[in-house]
Amino acid sequence: MKHFLLIYNYVPDYLQRREPHRPAHFAHARAAADRGTVFLAGACTDAGTPLGVIVIAAADRSVAEDFARADPYVLNGIVDSWQVREWTTVLGKDALSAHLAPKK
């Protein structure tokens, strides 16, 4: 098992454009969460480029890529680009590579 960050770059007017697609987007994410694939999800709300970040727990990056390709936000142009980054988690109760964290 690995962690992946699925990073969405939203279009500038995403707040207005997302409304008709929001229920389907959340249904897609909840179904993945119920399967144990989506670990955390949310949007960056500070100043700057509007981003969404979804933490995916999976054996390989294709799970995150497939999630994005099927997401109503991606399919309907709310997301103008996305990327998947493997994330090596080393601290915290759900870290997958705790053995890499230096000991005191």
N, C-alpha and C positions, 0 to 999 in steps of 0.2 A: 504494500500500500504506500502511496505517496500523496503529497499535497500539491495542488496546482492552483495558481491564481489565474482566474479568467478576468481580464481587464477590458471593460467596455469603454470606448470613447463615445459619448452621447453627442448627438447633433445639438447646436446651440439652443434651439427652441424645443428641446425634448420635453420640458414640463408641460407644454401645451399639446404636443403631438402624442404623448404616451397614453393619455387618458383612454381612448377607445381600445387600446391593446393591453392595458394594465391587468385586467382580470386574467387574460390568457397567459401573460407573462408570469404572474404569480402562481397560476395553476401549474405551469411548466416547472417552475422552481420548487413548488411544494411537492410535486410528484418525485422530483429528484432528491429532495430532502428526505422524503419517506423511504426512498431506496437506500439512503445513507450516502448518497453521492455529494449533495450540496451540504456543506458543513456550516458556512456562514455566507451571508450575502447582504449587500447594501450599497448605498451611493455615497460618494465623497461630497460633502455639503459645504465645504469651505470655498473660498475664492479660487478661481483658476478654471482649468478645463473641466467640464462636467464628466465625471468618471463613475462607473459602477465597478465593484469588485465582488467576485464570487469565489469562495474557497471551495475547491472540489477535492474530495478524497477518492482516489481511484488508483488502479494498478498502472495506468499509463495515460498520457496526455490526450489520447483520442477520445476519452470520455468527456473531457472538458470541451474539446473541439466539436464533438457531436451535440453537446448541450447547446453551445452557441449557435450552431447552424440551424437548430430546430427552435430557437427562442423567438417568440413573436416580436420582441423588440428588434432583433436582428432582421427578421423576415420583413418587417414593415418600416425599416429605415430609421428607427429611433436610435440605433447604434450605427455610427458611420464607419467604425473599424473596431476590431477586437484582437487581443493577443492572449496566448496562454504561456505562462511562465511556471516552470517547476520551482517549488518553494520548499527548501529543506528546513523543516521546523525542528528547533533544538531545545527550546525552553517552553514550559507550560504543560499542563496536565495532559494535553492531547498531542504534544510534540511527538513526531514519529522517529526522530533521530536524537533522542535525549543523550545517548551515549557520546555524541560529538561535543556536548557542552563541557567547557573546562570545569573542573571541580575546584572548590576552594581549598 
